[in-house]
Structure formats: structure tokens, C-alpha cells
């Protein structure tokens, strides 16, 4: 499946991290602001396919994809060639000064690929946070309203406005306020936790609870935009119950609210469709994208209904680097790879391989509370054995055990108790199978550290 010069095999020649990485970590600690954290302190020299190579010669299996960025694989040859060609031609002019075709071509591709058969427009930016912030600007210009509605467990970025939109305090918001006003938060459909709380966990019931809060506390006529991740990312890969998104989207249509799908982590094939909104046939008014759009180059976009996108006045959108020509060239190559190689189909295949193994972990270990996700966006929520109490320390222990075995794995979740798996969509099945064996070993190792009664399997594992 891969086309890369990096050998597609795991190889450990030192402890993780190795001595050279330790040296660079010391330099990092002396030079880099401490607010910039590191999850796995191995310093990378090469990557491709499903492998990351560090400065000590270790080859680790990549189950993070740079947080769902390198869907087409790191240093994808087509992307690398497009970047080199464009960089040799020109690296920057600013599209708002002297434009270039690449920006237009990326917008044309996004207008074609995002859900909805209506006329669309796009605008390009640098990061997911910029895309979300500009979606709010556009929605406010179109509706002449101010309020913005988001959801519990949501993550939308680290700028001042997007910190206000983001639900989680630590590490994203703590000590950084005050935040932008006119932001309101609704309860999210979280089937595992809703059931535990004794609530009706169905999608329509969860939507009714959320929309009741909106009606009472905000008023539909005051809302410019409702922003939601079709599957929440940093919040814990929370997949809302069927019918939830549809009910919320219908409410927005009925009340003149711009429905914004934040597809920054879920987009470009990650969940088994090109966009996660397609799983339930949802057609957003605006879609925000970034991460997987350009194979690792910084690029983001807002795409949506032409009449909404065109509401902002001339000069109201843009930025010096937004839609950089090199990033646009990378995006066009990445999109072609995604389509040509049917990487959305590949994501579905990854899910078919991974889910049975992860579900098996729930059957074996009482500290696995929930397994969920779609395609190549999967998660395991860890709890105190035999309970539903979030267990961040167990998630940390399993994550560390994975790292020591040569796996790049990530945690997430409002409670810090979720392990998330985001392999490149081009990862070989042999590597994926090996990674799953190592994940199983890591869970077994952590289980052995628990009292025997706590490590016993749950009678009824809960999986979505």
C-alpha cells in the first residue's frame, strides 16, 4: 500500500527514548518554551507509510499520523514532488496581492468534495483554529446575529475565540482568559456516559435535551452559528448517537442558524467517508477543514453555501500566508492520492481489522469501559476497574507501555482517560496487525499491575 523509502518494519535498537533523543530533549528544555509539551520524546529524522524513524535508529509504528494529518502517509512521494516543484517556482506572493492558480484549484476541489450539491465557495487559511474562527465571522456577517453555540467535550482550537469554543480547561484554557463573549455550550450526545447517568441515550432524546438548553438560555433567534464535530476529537472520539446530528441540523435549518461541521480531524477519509458528516447524510452549511488536507503542510479552509460564504465584505477574509502556494500544491496532490487510492475505503478496512481486537480488550479487562469510533478513528475509554469512573492514570500507563514497545500512540478525552488510534490510511496490514498485538501486550501488562479482582473481565463490555 505504501510507496516510501522508509523500511516498513518496527525496529528497536535502544530504549525509548534513546540516548540521542535524550540529548536533544535536554536542548529542547533549554531552548523551547515549556508550554509546548511533548507526548513521546523521540526526535524524528524520517517517516513514511506507517513508520517513524528516530535519531537513535529506532523505527516506531505510527498510530497517530501527527494527530490525523498525514492520512496519505508521511513524505508521500506525490505530495513531496508537488511541494518541491512549487517551491522551485515560487514560495509566496500572498493571494490577496498577486493570486495564483493553486489556491483556486484547491477551492474548486473542496467545493466539489464537501457534502451538498449546491453552489459553494471556499476560503483558505493556515490552521484549524483559523478556519473555525473565520467560519464564525462568516456566519455572523450572514445572519447579523452574534451568539455561537458549541457542545460539551468539543475542541475547536487555541486562539482566544476558539479557546472560548473549546470545552476543556486544562491544558487549553487554564489561566488564559478572559475569553471571547457570546459563546454558549450545550450537552453533547455521549452514549456511554448518558446511559451511565440513566438518561435516554438515543440521538433524538439527546438532541431534545441540548436544544431545550439553547431555547431557554440563548434563544434561537440570537444564534449565528452552531459548531459541532461530527465525531469529537480531543474530547474523546465521542460518536453521537444516531439521529442526534440530524435533529440538530434540522433545528438549525428551521431557525436560520448556520450549521458548521468542524471536520478538521474527521475529514479527508479518516472515518471511512471523505467527511464524517456523510455517515448520517448530514449536509452542513459550512465545513471547516485542516489536518489531512495537505499531507502535513499547513493549510485550512472554510467551505460552504455560496450565499453564506459571500456575505463577508471584500477584504474581510484572508491573511498573509493563507492558502500558501506550496501548501496548495501539497493539498492538490494529497486530495488526488485520497481519491485515486480510495483511502476512505482503506480507512474502513483499518476499522474492520482494529475494532474486533479492541472489542476483545473490553471483554478481557474490566478497566476498558467503552470502545468506539469509525474507520481509522478509533478509541478505547479506560475506567476504574468494574466502574465507569474515568481512569486517566491507567490510560497513561497503557500509553507508556505502547511507547516502550515502539508504538506512537495518543491519549485524549475531557477526563484524560481515552486512548485514540489514528494510523495513516496507507499503513500496511502487517504493521497494523503487529501494532494490535503490541497494544494487547500493553493492556495485559497494565492488567498484571492491578489486584486480581480488579483485573478481571467485565461481565458486559460496552462498545459503540
N, C-alpha and C positions, 0 to 999 in steps of 0.2 A: 504493500500500500504506500510505503514511503519512497521518496526519491531524495536521498541525502547522503553526504559523505561521512556522517557520524555513524559508527557501528551501532546497530540496533540490538545491543545486549547490555544487561546490567553487569557492572564490574566494580567491586570494592577492593581498593588496594591500601586504604588507610581507614582509620576510624572516621566517623562522620561527626563533626568536621575534621579534616586533615590538617597537618601542620602548616602548610602554605595558606590554607583558608584562615587558620588561627592567626597567622601573621597579618594577613590583610584585614581581619576583624579588628586587630589592635590599631591598625592605621585608620580604619573606619571610625573607631571610637574616639580617636584624637582629632578627626577632621570633619566628621559629618554630625549635624545636629541630632541630638539624642531623641528628638521627637519623631525622627524617621526610623521606624522599627524594622527588624528583620525576623522572618519566621523560621528560616533554615539557613544558618550562616555558612553555606558553601559558596565560594566565589566561582562564577561560571566563566569558562573560556570558549565553549562551543555548545551548540544544541541543534537537534534536528529530529524529525519523526517523533518518537516517544522517549528520547534520551536527552539528558542534560549532563554535560561533562564539566567537572570542576578542575581547579588549578592543581589539585593533587593527583589527577588522573582517574578519579572515581567517575563512573558512569551510572547515573541515577535514572530510574524510570519516572517520567514526568506525569503526574496525575493532577497537575494544577494549571498547566497551559498559561502561566503568567496571569492567573485569575481570568480564565476563559478568553484569552486574547489570541493565542496562536492556534486557532481552530484548524488552520491549514498546515500546521507544523511550523516549528521554528526554522528560520532561514530557508523557508520554502523556496526552491530554485526559481520558480516563476516569479515570485514576489521579489527575490533578491535581484534577479535580472532586470525587472522593471524599475526597481529603485536605482540600480547602477546606471541604466540608460538615462533616466530622467535627471539624476544628479549630474551626469556629464553634460546635459543640455543646459539646465538652469535649476537652481535650488530654491529660488524665491523671487517673486516680484510684488506680492500682495495682490490678491484677486481684485480687491477694490480699487487698485491703481491701474494695473495693466493685466487684464484677465488672460486665462489660458484654457485650452480645451479640456484638460484633465478634470478640472473642477466641474465643468458642465457635464462631462461623461459620467462622473460619479453620481451626480444628482439625477441624471437620466436613469441610471441603474437602480438607484433607490426608489425612484418614482415607479419603476416597473415592478420591483420585487416586493415592496411592502404591501400589507393587506389592503384591499379596496380597489375597485375598478373605476373610481372617479378620477378627475383631473387632479394632479398633485404638483407640489413644489417642494424643493429641499433647500436647506442652507447648511453649510459645513463649518465645523468648529474644531477645537483641539482635544477636548476631553468629554467624558460623560457628564460631569458636573456642568460644564458649559452648555452642553446640549439641553439638559433639564432646565437650567436657568433661562435659556433662550426660549424654550417651549412655554415657560410661564410668561415671559414678556409678550410672546406672540398671542397667547390666549387672552391676556389682559387687553392687548390692543384690539383684538377682535370682539370681545364681549363687552368691553367698557366696564368690567367688574374687577374686583381686587382679590377676593378670597381664593385661597388654594387649599385643596383637600388632599390629604395623603393618609397612609394607613400605619397602624402598629406594625413594628418589625421592619418597616421599609428602610431602604438605604438609597440615597439619591446623590450623594457627593459631599465634598468638603469645603465648598465656598460658603460664604455667610448665608445666602438664601438656601442652598441645598443642605447645609447643616440643620437649618430650621426644618426642612422637609424630612431629614433623616431622623429615625426614631431613637437610635441607640446613643446613650450618653457617652460611655467610655468605650473606645478612646476618641470618638469622633467629635463630640460636642463639649466635653468637660472643660471648663474654665475659659471657653472661647466666646461666650456670649457678651452682650445681648445679640439676639438673632433677629432676622427679618420678621416683621409682623404679618398679620392676616394669613397665618398658616394654621390649619385645623386638622386634627388626627382622628381617624375612625378605627373601630375594631376590625381586625383582619379575620378572614376565614382561615382558621388554623385547625384542621380537623382533629389532629391528635390532642391538642390542648382543649379544644371545645368539648370533645367527648369527655375528657377528664373532668371538666368543670360542670358536667351534667347538662350542657346546652344541646339544643338541636344542632348537629354539626353539618346539616345539609347546606348546600350552596344558597338556595333561596332564603332559608332561615337566617343564615349568617349575613346575607345582603340586607335583609329587612332590619336586622339589629343595627348594622352600620348606617344605613340610610335614615333610620329613625334619629340617630345622633346628629346627622347632618341637618335634618329638618329642624330639630329642636335647638341646636346650638349655633347654627350658621345661617340657615335659610338658603334654599336652592337658588333664589334669585340674586344672591350675592356672590355666587361661586363662579370664578372664571375658568378654573381647570381642576379636574380630579386626576391625580397621577398615581399609577399603580404599576408594580412589576407583575406581569402575568404569573411568574414564579419568583418569589422573593429570593434575592441572592444572599447578601451579607446577613440578613435577618434569620437565615437558617434553611434556605432552599424550601421554603414553605409553599406548597402547592394548594391553592384554594380548592374547596370542594366544587364539584361540577355544578354549574348554574350560577355560581357567585359572580364571576366576571360578566356573564351575560346580563344578569339583573342590574348590576351597577352600570354597565354600558347603556342599557335601555333607559335607566333613570336619567343619565346624563343627556341622552338624546331628547327625552321628553321635557327637560328643563333648560335646554340651551347651554349646557356645561360642556366645555371642551374635554373630551376623554383622551388622556395621554397615556399611552403604553410605554413604560420605561423598559425597553428591550436591550439595554446596554449589556447585560450579562447573558441574557437568553437568546440573543439574536444570532443570525448567520449560521443556522443549522444546529446549534448546540443542543436543543431539546428534541430533535427528530423532525421538526419542521423548520423552514427557513426562519420563521418567527414564532415564538411561543403562543402568541395570540391566536394563531391558526388552529390550535388544538381544539378550541371551543368555537371556532368560526367567528371570533370577535374581530370587528373592523374598527380600529381606533381612529379618532380624528387626527391625532398627531402621534408619531412614533419617534422616540429618541434612541439613537444607536451610537455605539463606540466599540471598545474592546475588539471583537472579532472582525471588525470591518476592514482592517488593513494589514493583517498578518504581523502585527507588532509595531507598526508605525503609528504615531499619534494622530488620530483623526476621529471626529464625531459628527453627528448630523441630527437635524430635526427634519422629518418628512411628514407631509400631511396634506389635507384638503387645500386646494389652491386658494379658495376664498379666505381660509383662515391664515394660511402662510403669508398671503399677500396683504394682510391687514396692517403689518408694521410699515411705517413710513420709510422712504428711501434713505439709506444711511443708518437706519435704526438697528440693523443686524450686521454682524461681521466681526472683524478683528485682524490684527496684523498677520497672524500665522494661520488663521482658519482656512482649511482647505489647501494646505501647503502642497505644492506640485509634486514633491517626492512622495508624500503620504497618499495623494490621489492616485499616483501611478501604482503604488502598492495595493491600494484598495481595489482598483480595477483588476489587477492580477489575482488578488485573493478571491474576489467575487467570481471570476471566471473559473478558478480552481474549485470553489464550492459547488458551482453548478455542474461543471464538466465531470467531476468525480463523484457527484451525488453525495456530498458529505453529510447532508441531513439524513439520508438513508444509512450512512455509516454510523451516525450517532444512534440511530435506532438499534443497529446491530450491537453497538457497545452496550446499550442498555440491556439487551437480551442476554448478553454474556455476564454482565455485572450483577444485575438485580437478583438472580437466584442465589448467588454467593452471599450477597449482603443480607438477603432474607434468611439464609441459613445461619448467619451470625445471630440474628434475632432469636432463632429457635434454640440456639445453643447457650446464649448468655443472657442472664436476667438484667444486665445493665444496658442492653440495647432496647430502647423504648420504641423506636419508630424508624422505618426505612421508607424513603420517599424519593421522588424526582422523576424526570423524564429524559429519555435519550442518554446523552453523555453529561447530564447534570444531575448527579445523584448524591444522596446524603444519608447519614446514619445519626440519629439523635441518641445521645447517651444520658442515662439517668442513674440515680442511686439504685442499687440492685433491688428489684422487686417493687419499685415505686415509679412514680412519674416525676420525681424531683430532679431538676436538671443537675448533671454531674460534670461540671467543667473540668474538674481535676482528672477525671477518667478520660475525657476527650483529649486533654493534654498528654496523658500518659500513653494513650494509643498513638497519638500523632508522633510523639517522640520515638516510640518503638518502630513506627513506619520509617521515620527518618533514618534511624540506625540501620535499617535493613536496605537502605538505598532507594527509598521512595520519596518523591516530592509530593507531600500531602498538605492540605489546608484545613483549618478549622473556621467556624463561623457561628452565627446564631446570637440572638439577643442575650441568651444566658451563657454563651461561650461553650456550649456543650454539643455542638454539631460538627461532625467530620464531613467535609464535602469533597467530591471527586469530580474533576474536570479534565479528563485526559484529552490530548489533542485528537481531533477526529481522524487523523491519519495513523494513529498508533497501531502497530501490528498486533494481531490477536495472540501471538505467542508471548509478547511482552505483557499484554493485558492479563493473560492467564497467570503469568508468573507474578505480576503485581497482586492479583487477587489471592494467590497462595501466601504471599508475604503479609498481606493485610490480615488474613486469617490467623497467621502465626502471631502477629502483633496483638490481636484481640485475645488469643489464647494465653499469651504471656501476661497480659494485664489481668486476665481472669485468675491466673495462678497466684497473683499477689493478694487476692481477696479472700476473706474467710470462705470456707467451703459452702456454707449455706447461702452466702451472697452471690457466689459464682454460679449457682445452679440455674438451669434454664427457666425462662418464664413459661407458665402454662399456656398462655395465649399471646404469642408475639403479635405486635400491632404493626402492620405495614399498609402503606397507601399505594 
